[in-house]
Amino acid sequence: MMSFFVFPRISGRYARLLIATILMAFLLVMTTAAAPAQAAQADDNYPSDAEVAATLEPVILSESRRGDVATISIEIPVGADTFTSSNRPNMNWGSDPNLRVGFNLTQGNGAERIYLFFSVASIPSGATVQSARLRAFLNGSSPNGDAPMGLLARFLNSPWDAATLTWANYTPSWGAEIGVGQVPATTGWIEAEIGGAVQEWVSGTRANNGILIQGDETPQQRERVFTAINANDGLHPRLIVTYDITIDTTPPTSRVTALPQWSPGTFTVNWTGSDNPGGSGIRHYDVQFRSNGGEWQNWQTATTATSATFTGQNNNLYEFRVRAVDNANNVEAFPNDPEASTRVDTIPPSASMNSLPQFTFSSNFIVTWSGTDAGSGIAHYDVEYQVNNGPWQAFISTTTSSSGQVTGAVAGSTYGFRVRAVDRVGNVQAFSLGSQAETTISIGDPDAFIVPFNPALATQNVFVVQWDGTPTPGTTITSYDVQYRFNDGPWQTWLSNFPGTSQQFTAQNGDGSYAFQVRARDSGGRLSNFRGGPASSIAVDTQAPFITVRGYLSIIGSD
């Protein structure tokens, strides 16, 4: 096995060791491989990175313990790899079985750069990386007998996709250098130490977007060719990571977040958890529920989520509990008692308007309503109104009151009302199609008048006086007040609260002119103004010869 080392810029004893190792590697080079064929395009006959990666798993190579510290060596297969070429800027090499770096002059690829990505999710975030060796299989070099080529590895600051990556569509902001090393023109496994980079990925101090490898990009035929994951021959790149982790023997803790007393048919359950300081961290949760005090049932198992949506049935009581499992496989015990409970309410409340009189005798009036709910209870009401069967309009919204004041209602208009209720979990009653209560506004006073005398002459001192009245809508005339005056004298009361519309009158003042006026009183207690009307006067002449009235002349006053 041939080895080259990519290392950070360090000095002292470690630098001398690395230099010595590199020299030994050069001494071990026995043969120089022939230059590989220059690929002109990606080979679509090979599987994709994702297809091969799905068949590969990290493998633990060794594990040992010293007290409460475990040292683990693990082999992590490459998750994605490809290369790009400057002279074929729109070419994607994601399905090519090779990874090329350097400069390809023969086939016109130009400068070539390798991209590698390794997932370190299988290493606990609290691990201390002792070493991380990047291994790649070198299957060809050019030119023959070439001197070792210097390679530079860099962090990448943004993600990429091997299936779509090209030289043209990915111009990342490069991160810091990981290290520099030399690759001889040979065949076999090549190794490079990148422990510092892996430690940053594991601890989360740097986002893991993989690495970029650059070689000698001087325009000449000089490149190194490695086997890609697409070759599917077991010679794919890999990481050999050795790390220390403190053994965690303490189970984590978790709890379901409290729920309201009532919930809708579908609601969210949340839970939280934490591991002991320095612990391995929570791997997953198991959540159970039971209905109406029955047996506990598994609901969410081995989930990394901290919330989920639950659907229940009306009026059932649901209880929940959770346990956590950490990365050291310490399992928290389920609590004996539920940690959160709620009862489901799926039925909307019911509300209706209280009845109104057919007629309302004021432009200001009060409407009332009421509602019931067998579950979570009514949270608020929405009330709408319409005028003369017109469009519905908001009257009062989101109110907890059970009454409202109407002001400025228009006389003669009919007002309709409807109400809906919303309960505490958000179930909404549908509005009725029509009004639940309505009333017509009846405003104004009744009217009354004297029925015209015909003839307007009485030859006896006793005669009949008639009157009539018009009530406002929704009322009746209950009584009349009638006054008279003699020869334009002062008005005098004749009848008060009289229920009828005619009465015999005795002209006690003798012959002369008698005028009459009347007012009406309705069932609402309102009074009209006194009014006589045309021909509301009569002349009394009981002495012969009698005068026959032929007509009336207007009297025009003068100053």
C-alpha positions, 0 to 999 in steps of 0.5 A: 500500500502506497501512502501520501499524507495531507497535513496542516502546516505544523512544526516540530516533532509531528512535522518530522514524523510526517516528513519521514513517513513521506520519504518511506512512501517514496522508497516503497514505490516499486512500479509506475502505472501506465497512463489511463485512457482519457475519458471523453464523457461520463459513462452512463452504464454505471450506477449513480452515487446514490444507488451505490451509497445506499448499499454501503454502511459504516463499519466498526473496525475495532473498539476498546475501553479504558475506564469510561473512555471507549476508542473506536475505529470506524470505516466510513464509505464515501457518500458522493464523489465526482470531478469537474473539467475546465474545458468541458465546463457543462459536462457532468461526470457524476456517473463516471467510474473514475475521479480525475485530478490535474490537467488532461491535454490528450482528450481536452478535459483541461484542468480537473478537480475532485469533489468528495463527501463523507457523512460523519453522522455515525460519529457522536458529536462529543467524540474526540477524533484521534485520526482520520485517514482518507483512503483512495485507490489510485488506478492510473497516472500520466505521464509514465514515470511522472514525478510525485504530483502535489495535491491540495485539499480544501474545505467547501463552503456550500453543498453540491450534488454529484448528479448535476455538478459541473465546472460551470455551475459550481463556483464555491467560496473555498474554505481554508486549506486542509493540507498539501501532499504528494501523490506518486505515479503508482497504482494502489491505495493512497492515504492522507490524514485529515483528522483536523477536518473531520473533528470540525465536522463532528463537533459542528464547528464547520458545516460538512460540505465535503472537500475539493482536491486540486492538483497540478493544473499547468496546461500539460498532460499530467493527471492522477486517476482514482476509482470512484464509487460508481465503479461499484468494485469495492475500491471507492474512497473511504475514511478510517476514523479513530475517535475517543468517546466517554462512555455514557451510562446515564439514561436521558430524560424527556417529558411530554409538554402539557396539553390544554383541557380540551383539544380539537379532533386533530392536534399537535403533541410536543415533547422535549428531552435532554441528556446528562452533561457530557453524555452521548446525546439523545438518539430517538424518542418513543411516545405512547398514548392511551384512550379513556384510561385503557392500555398504553399503545405505541404511537411514535417509535424511534423518532427523532422528531419532537412533535407530531399530529394526533387525531382522536374521537369526540369526547375521548380522553387521551393521555401521553407519555414519552421516553428517550434513548441516547446514543449509548443505548441508555433507555429511559423508563416510561413514567407510570403516570401520563405526562399530558392529557386532553379531551377531544371536542369535534362538535360545534356549539349551538347558538340562536337569536332570542325572538323579537316582537313583530314590530319595534317602536323605536330606532334603538333596541336590544337584541339577545342570543344564547348558546350551548356547548357540551364540550370545551365551551363557547369561546365567542359569538358572531352576530350578523344582520340584514335589512329587508332581506338584503345581504348579511352584514357583521353586527358584532364579531368575536363577542362574549356578550349575549346582547347587543344594542341596535341604534339608528334603525330606519322606520318601516324597515325589517331587520333580521338577525342570526348568530353562530358560536365558536367553541374553545377548540375552534369548532365553528357553528354554521350560520343559518341560511335565514334570519333567526329573529326579525322585527319591523321598525314602527316609528311615528305617532298615530293620526286622527281627523274629524269626518267632514260635516255634510251638511255643515248646518244643524237646525237642532242643538243636538247632532252627531260628530264623527272622527277616525284615526290611522294607527302606526304599523303594529299598533291599534287606536285605543282612544280619542280626545275630542275638543270643540270651540264656539265661534272661534273661542278657546278650545274646550275638552269634550271627550277624553280617552273615548274609545269610539269614533262618534258621539252625539253633541249638544250645542249648549252655547246656542246658535253659532259656529262649532268647530271640532278637533281630535287626537288619537292614542295608540296601543303604544301609548303615543298621541297624535296632534289635535287635528280637525281637517276640512269641513270640521266645523258646523253652523247651528241655527235653530231659529227660522228662517234657516240659513242654508250654507252654499259655500265658504269664503276665505277670510284674509286678514289685514294688518 
